[in-house]
């Protein structure tokens, strides 16, 4: 079985009820469910949640909620890997064998189904213990990062790079925070998703971390440009 798991706990703090907040006219989580369905890569799409309202909304958009997530896996300190491992164990305890598992974040409305499909194709040619995930380049050279001291003055983190041309600086990338795909055994053994893993490089305008109200507004602007709503 090929499984998509969307973790969505009810206790988000910085943006209350973020997983189901309105985004371009629909609950936030619905966009992740939509992408998972459109890629046609999964036998089942489930939501792992401790929240009844989230569960009902997820079901209304076509996802399954086969179990209630335990309380100890729904606090601020719980790791995504532990949530995925719990879901895998639930399926295996119910005599269902999983070939690969994709964790899709509930707060990734700019996610593209084509990226998920591409990731599944790459997975077929990849080491069993590798993860596939979307990444994007930093928009400004991180070698020129500034530190601001307690008195409010700025200093370069790496002063040696002051005279370097931008085109001479090595490009660096960051996790897009949308999904992680791997064979089931890799999820069971994972210590770091980003060790021996393969990124799919996507443009900055299809990436937006949503941690506060400003992030949410930026994401909606990008979504409208992409004609999502």
Residue, then its C-alpha position, 0 to 999 in steps of 0.5 A: x500500500x502507498x500511503x499519504x499521511x497528513x499530520x494535523x493536531x488541534x493545538x497550534x499556538x502562533x496561529x490558532x486553528x491554523x490547520x483549518x483556518x480559511x485559506x483562499x476560501x477553503x480550510x487550509x488542510x483541504x489544499x494538502x488533501x487536494x494535492x495528494x488526491x490529484x497526484x494519483x500516487x496513493x492508495x489511501x490519504x489519511x489525516x493523523x489528528x487529535x481534533x474532532x473538527x479537523x477530522x470531520x473537515x478532512x473527511x469532507x474533503x476526501x481524506x480518511x481518519x482511521x484512528x485518533x492520534x494519542x495525546x502524547x503525540x499532539x503536544x508542542x514537542x512531538x516530532x513529525x517522525x514520531x507521528x508518522x511512525x505511529x501511523x505506520x505501526x497502526x497499519x501494520x498492526x491491522x495487517x496492512x503492508x506499506x510500500x512507501x509513505x509520504x508525510x504531507x504538511x497540513x499547512x502547505x497550501x502552495x504544494x503542487x501535485x506534480x512535485x509529489x508525482x515526481x518524487x515518487x518517480x525518483x524514489x523508485x531509483x533511490x536508496x531504500x533509506x533516502x528521503x525525497x523532499x522539495x527544497x528551494x534556494x535562499x533568496x540572498x547569499x547566506x554567506x553575507x548574513x548579518x548579526x545584530x548585537x545587544x547594542x543594536x549594531x550589525x556585523x557580518x557573520x563572515x566578514x571575509x565574504x564582504x568583497x565576494x561577488x554574489x555569483x562567486x558564492x556557493x548557492x544554499x538551499x532550505x527545506x520547502x516544508x511541504x512533504x517528505x517521501x520515503x520507503x516505509x523502512x526509512x521512516x522506521x529508522x529515521x534519525x535525520x530526514x536530511x541525511x542521504x536524501x534527494x531534494x526536488x528544487x522548486x522556485x521560491x514563489x511556490x514556497x511559503x512557511x506559515x508561522x504568523x499572520x504576515x506569513x499567511x498574507x504572503x502565502x495568500x498573495x502567492x496563491x492568488x498569483x498562482x490562481x488557487x483562489 
